Amino acid sequence: MPMIIIEELCKGCAACVEVCPNKAITRAVKTAKINQELCQDCEKCVFVCPNGAITGASNKSKS
């Protein structure tokens, strides 16, 4: 399942950018962005995000 960033929760700290082994995450102006073509769903970004801003696409309705 593809990882997504919940932009309302993302503070742009870039912890996910640093931990991604596939370089699938980049830092944008105020948030991070995931390149779905590069993402291998390893979920390292999910565990490192201090704000809980990254989740699987099917879990987006948590809010």
Secondary structure, 3 states (H helix, E strand, C coil): CCEEECCCCCCCCCHHHHHCCCCCEEECCCCEEECCCCCCCCCHHHHHCCCCCEEEHHHHHHC
